[in-house]
């Protein structure tokens, strides 16, 4: 296993976090809606 340069690793981490944030923003309202709706059914 070869080591990546720190700048490359940070850039990769930034991309991963960015895509994770976008998917979290998409799924969070859905999850919240489900958890809020279910108790009242």
C-alpha positions in Angstrom: 0.0 0.0 0.0 1.6 3.3 -1.1 1.0 6.5 0.7 -0.8 9.4 -1.0 0.5 12.9 -0.7 -1.3 14.8 2.0 -2.8 17.3 -0.5 -4.3 14.5 -2.6 -5.7 12.8 0.5 -7.3 16.0 1.7 -8.8 16.7 -1.7 -10.2 13.1 -1.8 -11.6 13.5 1.7 -13.1 16.8 0.7 -14.9 15.2 -2.3 -16.2 12.4 -0.2 -17.5 14.7 2.5 -19.1 16.9 -0.2 -21.0 14.0 -1.7 -21.9 12.7 1.7 -23.3 16.1 2.7 -25.4 16.3 -0.5 -26.9 12.9 0.0 -27.4 13.6 3.7 -29.3 16.8 2.8 -31.4 14.7 0.4 -32.2 11.9 2.8 -32.5 13.8 6.1 -35.9 15.4 5.3 -37.3 12.0 4.2 -36.0 10.3 7.4 -37.4 13.1 9.6 -40.8 13.0 7.8 -41.0 9.2 8.3 -40.0 9.5 12.0 -42.5 12.4 12.5 -45.4 10.9 10.6 -45.3 7.3 12.0 -46.3 8.1 15.6 -49.4 9.9 14.5 -50.7 7.2 12.2 
